[in-house]
Amino acid sequence: MPSIQALISVWIIWHKLFYSMKDTLHGGYLSMKILITDKMADEAIELLKDAGHDVTYDEMDHNTLLKSIAKYDALMVRSRTKATEDIVQKGAEGSLQVIGRAGIGVDNIDIKKAGSLGIKVVNAPTGATISVAELTIGHMLSLSRFLTKADKSMNNGEWIKKQLKGTELHGKTLGLVGCGNIGQKTAELARAFGMNVIGFDPFIAEELLAKQHITKKATLEEIVKAADIISLHLPHTEKTHYIIDENMLSLMKPSALLVNCARGGTVDESALYNALKNDKLAGAALDVFEHEPFKESKLTSLENIVFSPHMGANTKEGQIRAGTVCAEQVMKVLNGETPDHWVNKAFMN
């Protein structure tokens, strides 16, 4: 047991350290340096500043970030910035404690490397749930009612009403590939249109999905064979890469529609092109792509596909929620607390 003199010495050292840092204290917490490299909601930035933190907003390129990251305690990103292995390594050599993703997907962050170096990665899994689910429904409506074609024809001075006989969502079967927060919210909205919902997700219990009025199917094949509209809601990983491939597309109804507002790389775009061109699939809507920004592709030559530029989470409300939740998680880590949305806990050294 340490002597009283030793304890007093430790207290004196801490006392001096505390007061030497008093100018960096705010509300009982140390002021930390936080770097934000992607556009973030003002509300999230203000939350960090109000807590006394030193916040820098700079949309750095990769090389600039590599040179700068070591002097920051936290990094906050959306999808543009890639926190690759070299970025994480440089951060670990300096002060970096946490990387925050203002959104759900963390495929732009090397979470394994971060974990091995003791850097926590947090996200905001509920921030964009409503926004992405609403866009998914929007794409379903656009495909079912030929809204893009109708708009283009009207702008060209055409009146092609007879060519635009669509189908209702009511009574159709929606097949969810992935039944997490966004998948479940999409199901809730789809039910308001009178749709039946089935889902495939090996990580969510049948009983839980039943409470959300989603009938769980044991295999992906069952989903793609039965659904009138297939909607993806899952991350892009080694296991989900091209989860919708030539074989899965061949099992879909010729009248089926495919919607992907999840992650690029989950759909084989070349196989999708062939299916759409050869009338093996009625239509598709993509908000995400294997290579972004999306520029040149054979898919753009087709009339039975619609696109949007990875904007599922890009609403005012969604960005405020995602940014503030991410900021709260980052501050928890900096304050020595356990974050609620700690995505690389399993990889921590």
C-alpha positions, 0 to 999 in steps of 0.5 A: 500500500502506498505511503501517505507521503507518496499519495501527497506527492501524486496529489501535488503533481496532479494539482499542478498539472490541472492548473497548468491546463486550466485555460484549456478546460471548459465545463469540466472537460479538457478542450480537444482539437477536432478536425472535420474534413467533410461538410457537416451540419452547423448544429454539430459544429456548434455542439462541439464548440459549445463544449469548449473544443477547438474545431477545424473545418477543412476539406483536405485532400488525402496528402494534406490530411496525411500531413496534418492528422497527427496533431488532432485528437479527433477526426469527423467525416462523412463519405468523401474522406477516406480514413485509410490505413496510412491516415490512421497510422499517422493519427496514431503516431500523434494524438488521434483518439477517435474517428467519427462517421456522420452516418451509418456506413464506415467502409471509408474508414479502416476500422480494423487498423484503427482498432489495432492502434487503439483508435475508436471508430464511432458512427451515427446509425440512426441519423439518416434512417428516415431520409434514406427510407423516404428516398427508397420509396421515392425511387419505387414510385418513380419506377412504378409510374415512369416519373422520369420519363414523363418529366423528360417527355413533357420538357420535350413538348411531348404528350405520351400519356398512353405510353406511361401506364404504370403499376401501383405499389398497393398489394405488391410484395417488397423484399428487403435485403437487410432489415436494420434501422433503414430497412425497418423504416422502409417497411413501415412506409411501404405498409402505408402504401398497402404493400406486403413486406418480406425480408432477409437478414441473418442477424435479426431474429424472426420474432423481432421482424414479425413485430415490424410486420416483416415476414422473415425468409431464410434465404436470399433466393426466396426474397428475389423469387417472391418480391415485386420490388427488391430493396437493398439495405446492407453494408458493402463487405467482402461477404456482401460484394455482388450479393445481387449478381447474375444468378440472383438477377436471373431468379427475379420476376421479369416484372420486378424492380430493383432499388439500391440506396444502400452501398455500391458494390453490392450489385454487379452493375454489368450483370444488372445492365444485361438483365435490364437490356434483355428485359429480364428485369423491368427496372432499377433505381440506383443511388449508390455505385461501385465507383463514385463519383459515378460518371461513365457507364453502359447503364446510362444508355438504358431507359428503364433505370433511374439514378441519383447521386448517393443522396439518400442521407442528404436532407437538412433533417438527416444531416442535423441528426447524423452530425449531432449524434456523431459529435455526441459520440466523439465527445463521449470518447474524448471525455473518457466515456464509452460511446453508444455506437462504437463500431470497431470494438471487436478490433480494439487492441 
